Amino acid sequence: MLVDSHCHIPVIEGIEPEQILANARENGISHMLCVCIDLDSLQPILDLADRHPHIYASVGVHPNTRTAHEPTVEELVRLATSHPKIIGIGETGLDYFRSEGDLDWQRARFRTHIQAARAADKPLIIHCREAKDDTLRILEEEGADNVGGVMHCFVEDWDAAQKAMALNFYISFSGIVTFKNARQLQDVARQVPLDKMLVETDAPYLAPTPFRGKTNQPAYVRHVAEFIAQLRDVDYAQVASLTSNNFFKLFKVQNNN
């Protein structure tokens, strides 16, 4: 059993959803969290989650999404508590790589999501790219440790990982950790305690070796877990079991495998 803690199934092109899920089952992937990037994309995710008991959803607006309507705390809380399959808030956070100029709007949106997560008592799914210091500072200022969450697609250094874990966040590794040039990230993957680790695909993006450059899908999260097991010189079954249990614990869901 293995969980893909972060994917975007509705935007995977060239593969039908039923085939995506069949491929996942063949590779031992038991559950998936399909993550929301804007409010317009929420309903297709919920439709998928309604049809499949092993798929969960989140609600949030990605930091790079520019929208005429900024979600309020009240709106996010209402949506987050409107459906039993919605188990997290996000993805949210900061991205100083893709967005330029005055990013006060991005930081304000991030604070809104943290406040909503606290009000709804649901963990956060954090996107952070070239914004490590501000991300950690805002998480601390807004009391995000009260709900915790996951640092999705982690690419920062060991210092950042330690600070995030101190704020009650899990560290999630994607296919990036399998890339040959990801030496610093591989060092982090060796050090993060297995009881604070998740694995993910971020499908359709960031396919792991040996599929790098191709369309990613939840089935490929197995390659992430296998690579981490090899890095740490432990059994794949141990990585799969512990990261899956971490998912169920963090997001407060039952293992309905």
C-alpha positions as CSV (number, residue, x, y, z in Angstrom):
1,M,0.0,0.0,0.0
2,L,1.2,3.5,-0.9
3,V,-0.5,6.9,-0.9
4,D,0.1,9.7,-3.5
5,S,-0.3,12.7,-1.2
6,H,-0.5,15.3,-4.0
7,C,-1.8,15.0,-7.6
8,H,-4.0,16.8,-10.1
9,I,-5.9,14.1,-11.9
10,P,-8.4,16.3,-13.8
11,V,-5.6,18.1,-15.7
12,I,-3.7,14.9,-16.7
13,E,-3.9,14.8,-20.5
14,G,-3.7,11.9,-22.8
15,I,-4.8,9.3,-20.2
16,E,-8.4,8.7,-19.3
17,P,-9.1,9.0,-15.5
18,E,-10.2,5.3,-15.2
19,Q,-6.9,4.2,-16.8
20,I,-5.0,6.5,-14.4
21,L,-6.7,4.8,-11.5
22,A,-6.2,1.3,-12.9
23,N,-2.4,2.0,-13.4
24,A,-2.3,3.2,-9.8
25,R,-3.9,0.1,-8.5
26,E,-1.5,-2.1,-10.4
27,N,1.4,-0.3,-8.7
28,G,-0.1,-0.7,-5.2
29,I,-1.3,2.9,-4.9
30,S,-4.2,2.7,-2.5
31,H,-5.2,6.4,-2.0
32,M,-4.7,9.8,-3.6
33,L,-5.2,13.4,-2.6
34,C,-6.4,15.4,-5.6
35,V,-5.4,19.0,-4.9
36,C,-7.3,22.1,-5.8
37,I,-5.5,25.0,-7.5
38,D,-8.5,27.4,-8.0
39,L,-12.1,27.4,-6.9
40,D,-13.3,26.7,-10.5
41,S,-11.5,23.4,-10.4
42,L,-13.0,22.2,-7.2
43,Q,-16.2,20.6,-8.6
44,P,-14.4,18.2,-11.1
45,I,-12.2,17.1,-8.2
46,L,-15.3,16.4,-6.0
47,D,-17.0,14.6,-8.8
48,L,-14.0,12.3,-9.0
49,A,-13.8,11.9,-5.3
50,D,-17.6,11.0,-5.1
51,R,-17.1,8.2,-7.6
52,H,-14.0,6.7,-5.9
53,P,-13.8,6.1,-2.2
54,H,-10.0,6.2,-2.2
55,I,-9.7,9.7,-3.7
56,Y,-9.7,12.8,-1.5
57,A,-9.9,16.5,-2.2
58,S,-8.6,19.9,-1.0
59,V,-9.8,23.4,-1.5
60,G,-7.6,26.5,-2.2
61,V,-6.2,28.9,-4.7
62,H,-2.6,28.3,-5.9
63,P,-0.3,31.3,-5.2
64,N,0.4,31.8,-8.9
65,T,-3.3,31.9,-9.9
66,R,-4.5,35.4,-10.7
67,T,-8.2,35.8,-10.2
68,A,-10.7,38.7,-10.1
69,H,-12.2,37.2,-7.0
70,E,-10.0,36.6,-4.0
71,P,-11.4,33.9,-1.6
72,T,-12.3,35.1,1.9
73,V,-11.7,33.2,5.0
74,E,-15.4,32.6,5.4
75,E,-15.7,31.3,1.8
76,L,-12.8,28.8,2.2
77,V,-14.2,27.6,5.5
78,R,-17.6,27.1,4.0
79,L,-16.3,25.1,1.1
80,A,-13.8,23.1,3.2
81,T,-16.6,21.9,5.5
82,S,-19.2,21.4,2.8
83,H,-18.1,17.9,1.7
84,P,-16.7,15.0,3.7
85,K,-14.0,14.2,1.1
86,I,-12.4,17.7,1.5
87,I,-9.6,17.0,3.9
88,G,-7.1,19.9,3.5
89,I,-6.7,23.6,2.6
90,G,-4.5,24.4,-0.4
91,E,-2.5,24.3,-2.3
92,T,-1.5,27.7,-0.9
93,G,1.8,29.4,-0.1
94,L,4.3,31.7,-1.9
95,D,6.0,31.5,-5.3
96,Y,8.6,34.2,-6.1
97,F,9.8,32.3,-9.2
98,R,6.7,32.5,-11.4
99,S,5.2,35.7,-10.0
100,E,7.0,39.1,-10.1
101,G,6.6,42.6,-8.9
102,D,4.6,43.6,-5.8
103,L,3.5,40.3,-4.3
104,D,1.6,41.7,-1.3
105,W,-1.5,40.1,-2.8
106,Q,0.2,36.7,-2.7
107,R,1.2,37.0,0.9
108,A,-2.3,38.3,1.9
109,R,-3.9,35.3,0.1
110,F,-1.5,33.0,2.0
111,R,-2.6,34.4,5.3
112,T,-6.2,34.0,4.4
113,H,-5.7,30.3,3.7
114,I,-3.9,29.8,7.0
115,Q,-6.7,31.6,8.9
116,A,-9.3,29.4,7.1
117,A,-7.4,26.2,7.9
118,R,-7.3,27.1,11.6
119,A,-11.0,28.0,11.5
120,A,-11.9,24.8,9.7
121,D,-9.4,22.7,11.6
122,K,-7.9,21.2,8.5
123,P,-4.2,20.9,7.6
124,L,-2.5,23.1,5.0
125,I,-0.9,22.0,1.7
126,I,2.0,24.4,1.2
127,H,3.6,25.4,-2.1
128,C,6.9,27.2,-1.6
129,R,9.3,28.3,-4.4
130,E,12.1,30.7,-3.9
131,A,10.2,32.1,-0.9
132,K,11.5,30.0,2.0
133,D,12.0,32.7,4.6
134,D,8.7,34.5,4.0
135,T,6.8,31.2,3.9
136,L,8.2,30.0,7.2
137,R,7.8,33.4,8.8
138,I,4.1,33.7,7.8
139,L,3.3,30.2,8.9
140,E,4.7,31.1,12.3
141,E,3.0,34.5,12.5
142,E,-0.4,33.0,11.6
143,G,-0.1,30.1,14.1
144,A,-0.2,27.5,11.4
145,D,1.4,25.0,13.8
146,N,-2.1,24.7,15.4
147,V,-3.3,22.7,12.3
148,G,0.0,21.6,10.7
149,G,0.2,20.3,7.2
150,V,2.6,19.3,4.5
151,M,5.4,21.1,2.7
152,H,4.4,19.9,-0.8
153,C,7.1,19.0,-3.4
154,F,9.8,20.0,-1.0
155,V,13.0,21.4,-2.6
156,E,14.6,23.4,0.1
157,D,17.6,22.6,2.4
158,W,17.8,20.7,5.7
159,D,17.6,23.9,7.7
160,A,14.2,24.7,6.1
161,A,13.0,21.2,6.6
162,Q,13.8,21.3,10.3
163,K,12.0,24.7,10.8
164,A,9.0,23.4,8.9
165,M,8.8,20.2,11.0
166,A,9.1,22.3,14.2
167,L,5.9,24.1,12.9
168,N,4.1,20.7,12.8
169,F,4.6,20.2,9.1
170,Y,5.4,17.0,7.2
171,I,8.0,17.0,4.4
172,S,6.7,15.6,1.1
173,F,9.1,14.4,-1.7
174,S,8.2,14.3,-5.3
175,G,9.9,13.0,-8.4
176,I,12.5,15.7,-8.1
177,V,14.3,13.7,-5.5
178,T,15.1,11.1,-8.1
179,F,16.8,13.6,-10.4
180,K,20.6,13.2,-10.8
181,N,21.3,16.8,-10.0
182,A,19.1,16.9,-6.8
183,R,22.0,16.1,-4.4
184,Q,21.0,18.6,-1.7
185,L,17.5,17.3,-1.8
186,Q,18.6,13.7,-1.6
187,D,20.6,14.6,1.5
188,V,17.5,16.0,3.1
189,A,15.5,12.9,2.2
190,R,18.2,10.8,4.0
191,Q,17.7,13.0,7.2
192,V,14.0,13.6,7.5
193,P,12.5,11.1,10.0
194,L,10.3,8.6,8.3
195,D,7.4,9.5,10.6
196,K,7.5,13.1,9.3
197,M,7.7,12.2,5.6
198,L,5.1,12.0,2.7
199,V,5.6,11.1,-0.9
200,E,3.8,12.5,-4.0
201,T,3.8,12.8,-7.7
202,D,2.3,16.3,-8.3
203,A,1.0,14.7,-11.5
204,P,0.9,15.5,-14.3
205,Y,4.2,17.4,-13.5
206,L,7.6,16.3,-12.4
207,A,7.6,12.7,-13.4
208,P,10.4,10.7,-11.6
209,T,13.2,8.9,-13.2
210,P,12.9,6.8,-15.3
211,F,9.9,8.8,-16.7
212,R,11.4,12.2,-16.4
213,G,10.0,14.5,-19.1
214,K,6.9,12.5,-19.6
215,T,3.4,13.0,-18.3
216,N,3.3,12.0,-14.6
217,Q,0.6,10.0,-13.0
218,P,-0.1,8.6,-9.5
219,A,1.2,5.2,-10.3
220,Y,4.7,6.7,-10.5
221,V,4.8,7.7,-6.9
222,R,6.1,4.1,-6.3
223,H,9.3,5.2,-8.0
224,V,9.7,8.1,-5.5
225,A,9.2,5.8,-2.5
226,E,11.5,3.1,-4.0
227,F,14.2,5.7,-4.6
228,I,14.0,7.0,-1.0
229,A,14.2,3.5,0.4
230,Q,17.3,3.0,-1.6
231,L,18.8,6.3,-0.4
232,R,18.2,5.3,3.2
233,D,19.1,1.6,2.8
234,V,15.7,0.5,4.1
235,D,13.0,-1.7,2.7
236,Y,10.5,-0.2,0.3
237,A,7.7,-1.7,2.4
238,Q,8.8,0.4,5.4
239,V,8.8,3.6,3.4
240,A,5.4,2.8,1.9
241,S,3.8,1.9,5.2
242,L,5.1,4.8,7.2
243,T,4.4,7.5,4.6
244,S,0.9,6.1,4.1
245,N,0.2,6.0,7.9
246,N,1.5,9.6,8.1
247,F,-1.0,10.7,5.4
248,F,-3.9,9.1,7.3
249,K,-2.7,10.7,10.6
250,L,-2.2,14.2,9.2
251,F,-5.4,14.4,7.2
252,K,-7.5,12.6,9.8
253,V,-9.0,10.0,7.5
254,Q,-9.6,6.3,7.9
255,N,-7.7,3.8,5.8
256,N,-10.5,2.4,3.7
257,N,-8.3,0.1,1.6
